[in-house]
Amino acid sequence: MSKEKYLGLSLVFFVLSGGCLLGYHLIGVSVDPEGLLTEPFALTPLGWFFLLLGLVAIGAYLWISKKS
């Protein structure tokens, strides 16, 4: 894989991460009339996971750039 692809992949992961975290805040947390908490909990770990993948892809890009 070329080093430019790692840079593009990291950008995609950062956008996905931002989208998940922004979506969590836009959807919001609420309590329904029965007293149950409703929140899009899955978006929080997905956002952090995509952020981690973006950082790994940036690290791979920097490592390959330094190596060549």
Secondary structure in CASP SS format (residue, H / E / C, confidence):
PFRMAT SS
TARGET T0000
AUTHOR 0000-0000-0000
METHOD secondary structure of the structure
MODEL  1
M C 1.00
S C 1.00
K H 1.00
E H 1.00
K H 1.00
Y H 1.00
L H 1.00
G H 1.00
L H 1.00
S H 1.00
L H 1.00
V H 1.00
F H 1.00
F H 1.00
V H 1.00
L H 1.00
S H 1.00
G H 1.00
G H 1.00
C H 1.00
L H 1.00
L H 1.00
G H 1.00
Y H 1.00
H H 1.00
L H 1.00
I H 1.00
G C 1.00
V C 1.00
S E 1.00
V E 1.00
D C 1.00
P C 1.00
E C 1.00
G C 1.00
L C 1.00
L E 1.00
T E 1.00
E C 1.00
P C 1.00
F C 1.00
A C 1.00
L H 1.00
T H 1.00
P H 1.00
L H 1.00
G H 1.00
W H 1.00
F H 1.00
F H 1.00
L H 1.00
L H 1.00
L H 1.00
G H 1.00
L H 1.00
V H 1.00
A H 1.00
I H 1.00
G H 1.00
A H 1.00
Y H 1.00
L H 1.00
W H 1.00
I H 1.00
S H 1.00
K H 1.00
K H 1.00
S C 1.00
END
